[in-house]
Amino acid sequence: MSDITNAQALADIFLQARHDKTALETIPPFLVPTREDQAYRTQDLVARALTPELGPVLGWKVGAATPEAEPFGAPIHRNTIVTDKSIIPADLCHVFGAEAEIAYRFGQDLPARDAAWTQDEVFAAIATIHPAIEIVDTRFAKFGSQDRLTHLADQGNHGAMVIGEGLPNWRDFTPTSLPMTMTINGEIAYQKRGGNSAGDPLRLLVWLANHASRHGYGIAKGTTIITGSTMGSHFVEPGAKIRVEFEGLPSVETSISTVK
């Protein structure tokens, strides 16, 4: 089977699992991506198939394993982006892994084009910095049970994104050393400084602008990009209340409903 055929077959499996709200134990070995371009091809097919249901891509997640590593990313649809204090339906995700992240919102379009977007152009398009909570999810019965590329193909394990109020003075913040506190149901779960494995998240935004361009999306004005967890993933149950504070930024909160 060709890469294109395999990518579509894997996309169909992910889409069916979403539709049926079932958890996959595994996928056929011959469909497991072995290269990043294969994973992104499946990711793109899923993203475009979900657009009629979940709305346009108005967000992205981006991260990297180390400050020197090649970043990775995934598109996020409008209907999985919510604002501070929103309640996330318990039936939205199979699992709920809370992550504290710094987000940036773009105030200008960065459309798909042949020429690469430069750092100066990308930075000039940034409008605001935000606190964010990503809820990571999976189409599999157990989170992290598959190889890296399979999870990348599965929309980078995205479930939902909660965005707090933004500030325009984003250049005044140093995310690599920014103090953060996460509380779960009023109890401190994490309290630390920095912690993003990718290091400076601003380099990720430049990579993401060009990745989105190459894949035909571009970045629309108003798009919000989350830039990687500062504390790993903290898995919670329905009914949990999650609050994140980064020093100098407004707080952001969400809760998971108890009714499916």
N, C-alpha and C positions, 0 to 999 in steps of 0.2 A: 504493500500500500504506500501511496505517496505521502509526503509531509502534509500536504493540504487535506487529503482524505483523512489522515489520522487526526489532524487538528480538529476537523469538523466532527469526527466521531467522538472525540473526547469532549468537545463543547456540548454535543448533544447529551452526553451522559451527565455533565454538570447541570445543564438546563433542566433535564428531566428530574434530577434530584431536587432542584429548587422547586419545581412545579409540584412534585409529589410530597415535598417536605420529608424526604427520607434521607438517611445517612448511608453513605457508601462505605463498605468495608475495604475495598480496593478497586483498582481498575485493571483491565487486561494489560499484561506486561508490554505488549507491542505498542500500546498507546502512551506509555510513560515517556514524556519528553526527555530527550538527551541533550538538547541544546536550548539556549535561551530563546532563539528566534522561534523554535517550535512552541515553547510555552507562551510566548507573546502572541503567536498566531491564534492559539486557542483562546487566550484572554480577549483578544480583539473580537473574535466571533461571538463569544458570550456577551461582551459589552454591547455590541450592536444588536444582538437579539433581545437584550433586556431593555433597550431604550424605549420601546413603546409602552412598557409596563412601568419602568422606574424613572423615566424622563431622561433628558440629555446628560452628558458627562459634564458636571460642573465642579468636580473635585478630583484630586489625585492623591494617592499615597506614594511616598518615595522614601527609600532608606538605603543603607549600605552596611555591610558586615563590619567594616573598619573604616577609618578616615581615608585610607588609600584605595579601598576596594571599589570596583565598578558598581554604581548604584543599580537599583531595581525599582520598578514602579508598577502601578495598576490604576486604571480609571475608576472613578467613583460617580455614581449617578445621583442626580438631584434628589430623588425620593429617599435616599439613605443618608442624606445630610440634614441634621436637625440643629436647632438652636438651644442655647443655655436653658436648663431646667425642663427640657422636653422629656416625656416618658416614652421609652422604647418598648414597643409591643413584645411580649414574651414569645410570640410565635414568629418574630422576624428572623431569629438566629437559632442555630442548633446548639451553639455554646456562646457564652458571653465572656470574652476576655478583655478586660479594661486596660487601656494603655494611656498614659499621660504624654501628650505630644505638643510641640510648638507648631502652629500653622501660619501660613502666609496667604493673604488674599491679593489677587492681582486687580489693579485698577485700569489696566489697558489690555487690549487684545494682543496676543502673540500668535498670529495665525500660522498654519502650516506653510512652509516655504522651502525652496531649495537651499538657500544660504543658511548657515548655522546662526543661531541666536548667540550673541556675545554676552559676556557677563555684564557689561555696562547696560546693554539693552534690557536684559532680564531684570536687573536691579532697578532700573528706571520704571519698570512696569509694576513693581510691588507697591501696594497701597497701604496695607496694614498687617500687623502681627497679632495673633490670637492664641489664647489657650485652647486646647482641644482634648477631647477624649475619643479615642478610636475604640470601638467594640470589634474585636476580631472574631471571626467565625470560620467555619469549614464546612465543606460538603461531605466530609468523612466522619465516621463514627467516633474517631479519636483525633483530637487536635494534634498536629505535628506528626502524625503517623506515616506520612508519605515523604518522599524525597523533596528537596528544595524546589526543583523545577515544576513538579506537579502542584505544589501549593502556590507557586507563582502563577501557573496557568489558571488556578482556581481564584482569580481576581486578587491574588496576594493575600488571601484569607480575610478579605474585608467583609464586615458586617454592617456597621453604621458609624457615622462620624458626628460628634457633637461639638459645635463651634461656639465658643464664648465671644464676648464683646471684643472688638479689635481696637488697637491703638495705631496711630499713624507713624509714631517715632520708632519704627522697627530697627533702625540703625543703632539705636541706643542700647540694644539688648545683646548680650553675649550668651547664646544658648548653651555653649559648652560648659559654662560655670553657673548657670542660673538655678537658684534654689527652687525646689519643687516639693509639694506635699500632696499626697493622695489620701483621702479618707474614704473608708467603706463603712456605711451605716454609722457614721460618726466616729469611728475608730481609725487612728492613723495606721495606714498600711505601708506607706513609703514616705520617707522624708530624706531627700538627698540633694546633691548639687550636680548639675549636668547629668551625664549618664547615657546619652545617645551614642550607640556604637559607631555611628557614621561620623562623629566629630561635628564639625561646623556644618549645619544644615543648608547654609546658603549655596555651597557648591552643588548640592543636590538639586536646587531649583534650576540651575543652569542646565544640568544634565536632563532634567525632566522636561524643560521647555523644548529641547531638541528631540528628545524621545517622543513627545507628543506630536511634534511636527512631522517626524519621520513616519509615524503611524497614521497620519492624516487627520488628527484631531485638532492640533493647535491648542492654545489656551485662550479661552474666552474671558473677556472682562467679567469680574465677579467670581472667577474660579478660585477655590480654596485648596491649598496643598498642605497636607500633614506630612511631617518630615521625620518620623520614626520615634519609637518609644524611648522614653528616658528611664524606664524601669522594668522592661520586660512586659509580660502579660499577667494580670491578676484575674483569675477566673471567678465569677460570681454567679449566684443563682437568681432566678426571678424574684423580684421584690427588693433587690439590693439598691441602695442609694450611693452614688459615686460622686465625689467632689474632688476637683483638682485645682491647686493654686500654684502659679509660678510667680516668684517675687517681682513686683512691679506691674503685673498684668491683672486684669479682672479675673475672678474665679469663674469656673465653669462646672455645672452640675448636671447630672442626669439620673434617672432611676429606671429600673426594669419592671414592667408591669408583672402582676402575679397571675393574670388570666390569659390563657392561650386561646 
